[in-house]
Each structure stands twice: as structure tokens, then as C-alpha cells.
């Protein structure tokens, strides 16, 4: 190293990140001083907790008593920021919800960032701040992570991969294979909000309304439902593929039929209008803060009351019934009194939605 480069290196040691004007550089993913600076001045600043502070490549967690629930997720939403959230909030809430749908209390999350060279540090900080806020709201800690940088033109700004770990609070297995004929099918609120919000922003269409994503953590709602309806059979969040595809998955796994009542399915007018304009079906539009709950009919009202006690469940409704006819199929009684099949989503209605 020349004397001139040595002086530049020493001068750089005391220089802080220029978050307001700086960008992600290849050196931020090299594992050296620049990586340590990015971690210390941006990630640790907002995500700090006792486990992250251990400073290891991983984290040593305290023991838990009940069965462990675990889920992983990857987030490639475009655009990164949208009304009601951003990729950071989505990464936390999506992971928390996947763990919660196992009938578990989410506890810890890992997060790996794949950043593109040139990505603004201000945007990265905004995303990390959003993750920290969502984690506090959900009652979880982001305990370990990783950062990699790819060359400019080889990514799309920021991708986030997460893993969630939790402890099962239900005393029985809750799964998509547990629906039984006679069960009630419930949803915790209006469907399609997230999908139509992202789509409208992506296509620069306002539809004359204010669409907002429903991205939200649902772990507390799940805990309330399990306490109120102890024999709940299925919990599932209808993300990609929406309500229609998710119910088809459940019908196939449980080998039952499901009949929906179109008049009972909550859809906001602005979402319905956007879907009609684009020729899309709200049944297949993604949700990021809603859950499907399938319970014995005699526990349906208790489960609905538990959902409605949450700020994210005010629009909860009973939308259908599990049947023993046409196993593996979902049909809907339409507003006109007819019946139509609600088939699997073919292809991808809305790519890069989460």
C-alpha cells in the first residue's frame, strides 16, 4: 500500500456513512470494514436487541417449552414502497404470520438482505426502520442476519429473505389437512387490499380512490382465536393467489368440498372497482394482513368475536361452509343465486406482489 493510499485508508476509518446521499457499494458486502460500518451504523442502530448484540454470525436463543414452529420467506415486491407498507414491513409481517398460522407464537426472525450496488442508503435505512417498527408491533426480535451486494444491473434494489421461529400455543395440530365437513369458513377482513394497492401503484393508476395495503402482523389475533375457539382446525393467510387459491389448497389437503357465499365475502368498493377496471377477480388478489379460519360451526361466533377484537379484524365475516360433497373443489353461490366453480389460479395474476 502506498503512503497516499494508507493516508486515505486511515482518513476513511473515522468517516461515517453518508446515509442521506450515499449508496450501497460492493465493499458493503465484502465482510470487511465497510460491511462492519454498514451493520453498526444502519442495521444495528435500528434493530438492536440482546440477541443481535451477541455479535456472532448466528444467535444463541433461550430454550422454549412447546413444539417449535418455523417458516421461511423471500420478499421481492415491486415497488419497494407502497401505501400501507414497504418491503421491510412486508418481510416481518409475512414471516410472523406464516409462523402464527401454525398455531404458534412467533418469537425470533432472521433477515438476509440482497442489495444492488447503487441502492440509496436513505432507502435502505427507511426499510430497516420499518422492519424494526413492525417487529416491535409483532412482539418479535430480529436476532441475526446477513448482507450481500450484487453488481449494478444484477438485482432490483433490495430483496429480503427471512426465517421465523416460534412456539406452538395450540394444544393440537392446526393444518390445511384438518378441515372437516360442517366446519365454518371465516375470513378476518376485506380481501384483495394488498394486491390491488401494489398493482395500482405499479401501473400508476389511482382509480379515483385511496387504496392501502393490509400488511399487518396477526399473531395476537391468532392467539385470541385459539383461546376463544380451542378446536380451530385450519389457519391460513391468503397471500399469493388470494382467498380463492388458498381455499383450493385447503380443500385438496383435507379432501373436502368448500362452498362460499359471494354476498358474505368482504371486498372494499375501491378494491372491487380496481379489479373490475383491470379485469381481475378479487378472490385471487393477494392479502398480507388477513387470515382464513376454519372452525367447528359451534365455535364460529366465538372465533369471529376474537377476530373483531383485533384492530386488524374489524371486518371479519363467515363466508362459507366445509362440505362432504365434491372433495377437493371450491364452489360459490353467486349474488344471483347461481353456482360457479372457484378454481385454482392459473398462472400468476399479479407477479412480484410480495
Secondary structure, DSSP 8 states (H G I E B T S, - for coil): --HHHHHHHHHHHT----TTT-B--GGGGSSSHHHHHHIIIIIHHHH--TTGGG-SSS------SS-EEEEEEEE--SSSEETTEEHHHHHHHHHHHHHHTTTEEEEEEEEEEEEETT-BHHHHHHHHHHHHHHHHHHT-EEEEEEEEEE-TTSS-SEEEEEEEEEEE-SSS---TT---TT-EEEESS-SSHHHHHHHHHHTT--TTS---------HHHHHHHHHH-TT--EEE---TTHHHHHHHHHHHHHT-EEEEEGGGS---HHHHHHHHHHT--GGGS--SS--EEEE-GGGHHHHHHHHHTSTT-TT-EEEEEEESSSTT-EEEE-TTS-EEE-----S-SSSS--
